[in-house]
Amino acid sequence: MWKCPECGRKFARNNQSHSCIQYSLDDLLVTKDPGMIALFRELMERIGTFGEVELHAGKWGITVRHLSTFLSIMIERDHLTLVFISDSPVDEFPVYQNYHHSAHRWSNAIKIENSEEIDNQLIGWLKKAWELAV
């Protein structure tokens, strides 16, 4: 585990490229739709049952980390865009896009608009992503 001497963030890889600019979650949420904030909080409540997680707010979204990042969340006007890691592409609805970004890691994108979409299938994918984030 490497800790950036400038900003104090922890990373799985030494000298991990990143931005040391820190944003607060409150500042990011202040301009967002209250319904989407509630959906984000509900999702995080479910993710919190997996074990330890850290949230890092950025200029445009939120990264969710276990030992490394396993999920990125962008809070849009009328939906959340989630990008989660996996060890193979997830080619099931509602995943609409996959990125193969390293030998054994894929990113998978999904949009959710309401609480009903935080279902067992999604939570299963996110739990596997959390387990891979070592």
URPE-V520135 format. One record per helix or strand of 3 or more residues. SS is the DSSP state (A for helix, B for strand). FROM is the first residue (numbers start at 0). TO is the last residue. If there is no record, write none. Layout:
ss->{SS;SS}
from->{FROM;FROM}
to->{TO;TO}
This chain:
ss->{A;A;B;B;B;B;B;B;A;A}
from->{24;33;53;61;68;79;96;104;114;119}
to->{28;49;56;64;74;85;101;111;116;131}
